[in-house]
């Protein structure tokens, strides 16, 4: 890992109507637009979707790192994250992120240990730790 601080610079470009183009060095550009809930087309990623995706992705990547460091053998992880946007005290904000995760492990794996690693991943996710919203994890481990 590189020493801290880490800096991430995203450039955005827009015209009066249409999509916003987001770019970072060495990455393909992404297009975003407002979601349907804000009268957007609903056919592009939106800031709301990006934020929720960042929580989901960070959870999975955190789990992968923890499992690797702990030498846990696993076969797959399916996770979905739901972000709840509300208007409170005149301001819109995400108030809750709930992640539903199903981890599949081979026979002979300690399922309780694997579940603790899922919980640890949720607790250590740097994206979720940077947000003020409540967080919930609904996790299960399946031995297959």
GIRA-V985634 format. One record per residue. SS is DSSP state (~ for helix, > for strand, _ for the rest). Layout:
ss
SS
SS
This chain:
ss
_
_
_
_
_
_
_
_
_
_
>
>
>
_
_
_
_
_
_
>
>
>
>
_
_
_
_
_
_
>
>
>
_
_
_
~
~
~
_
_
_
_
_
_
>
_
~
~
~
~
~
~
~
~
~
~
~
~
~
~
~
~
~
~
~
~
~
~
~
_
_
_
_
_
_
>
>
>
>
>
>
>
>
>
>
>
>
>
_
_
>
>
>
>
>
>
>
>
>
>
>
>
>
>
>
_
_
_
_
_
~
~
~
~
~
~
~
~
~
~
~
~
~
~
_
~
~
~
~
_
_
_
_
>
>
>
>
>
>
>
>
>
>
_
